[in-house]
């Protein structure tokens, strides 16, 4: 039997943009994933404040959501983003790691639905939240 968590981990770790952004897959389970991205001055969107660009935050959220889908017990294989809505709530604190946790909470024959939250080291106050739909291949 194929271990979906291992397969999802291998897939995520092979994605070039995930490597370039320094993403680290911290946890993966049955329909859940946690990915972190350490602060890096190369990804600053505003040089005056040192705040990470929203595009880097969206990339980690999208990747984390995909990992959650791939690890879901009802998902047979790979996935692709159909739709991802991200609500930015505040700027991440410069110098702090961003951590995203995603949960795949429902799967149909062809679509998986996911929710995610990104935080910096103040885990009580989200930097951003997301909800999305992802393909379910080969079901």
N, C-alpha and C positions, 0 to 999 in steps of 0.2 A: 504494500500500500504506500502511496506517495504521501510524504509529509508536506502538507500545504504551507506550513509556516517556513520550512526550509526552502521550498521552491520560491515562495514570495521573497524571502530574504535574499536569495541568490539573484533574483530578477532585479530587485531594488538596488542591490549593490553593484550591478552591472550597468545601470543607467548613467551615461556620461554626465548629464546635468546634475544628477544627485552627487556624483563624485566631485564635480567642479564646485558645487555649493557646500561641500563638506558635510552632507547629510549623513547621519548615523542612525541606523535602525536599532532602537533601544529595546523594544518589545514587540512581539507579534503573537497573536493567538487566534482563536476561533472568531474571526470577524472583527478583530480589533488590531490596531497598530499604534506605536508611538515612535516618532522620528524626531531627532533633535538636530539643530544647526547652530554651531558655535558662531559667535560674533566674528565678523571678518570685515575689515575696513574696505575691502574690494567691493562689498555689496551695499555700501552706504548710499542712500538716495539723496540725502541733504548734508553736504559737507559742513555747513554751519552748526548743525546739531549732532551729527554722527549717527542719525537714525537709519536703520536698515531699510532699503527700498521695499515697497509693498510687493514688487514682483518676486523678490526672493522669498517673502513670506507666503505668497500664493503658490510658489513652486513647491515648497515643503508641505503645504497643506494638500495640494493636488496629489503629490507622491504618497503621502500618508494615507489619504483616502483610497487610492488604488491598492495599496498594500493591504488595507483592511478588507477590501472586496476579495482580493486574491486568497486571503487566508480564511474566508468564510467557508464553513462546511458544505454549503449548497452551491458554491461557485466552482465550476469545473476547470477553469484555467485563467488565461490572461484577461485583461480588461482595458478599456479606454474610457476617457472622460467624455460624457455626453454633455453635461451641464454642471457648472460649479459656481455657486453664488458665495462670495466672500464678503462679510461685513467686517470692516476695520473699526475697532472700538477705540484704540489709542495707539500711539507710537510705542514700539518696543524700546526699552531702556538701552541706550548705547552701552556696548561692552558685555551685554548679557546674552546667554544662549536662549534661542527660541525653541520651544518644544511643542510639537503638535501631537494630539491624540485623536484618532478617528475610530468610529464604530460603524460597521455595516449593519444596519438594523432591519432591512427587509430586502428580499430578492424575489423577483418574478422570473419567468422563463428567459427574459432577455435584458432586464434592467435591475441593477442593484442600487439601493438608496443608502447614502452615507451622511453622517454628521461629524463635524470635527471642531476642535478648539485649539487655538495656538496661544501659548502664554510665554512670557519671559520668566525670570526667576521669581516674580510675584505671581505665583500660580492662582491666586484668588481673583485676579483681575485679567480677563482675557485681552490679548492683543487683537485677536480676530476670531470669528466663528465662520463656519462654512456648512453648506448643505449641498449635496450634489447627487447626480445620477450617473451611473457608469454602466458600460456594456457588460453583459454576461455572455462570454463566448462558449459555444459548444454545448450548451445545456440541452 
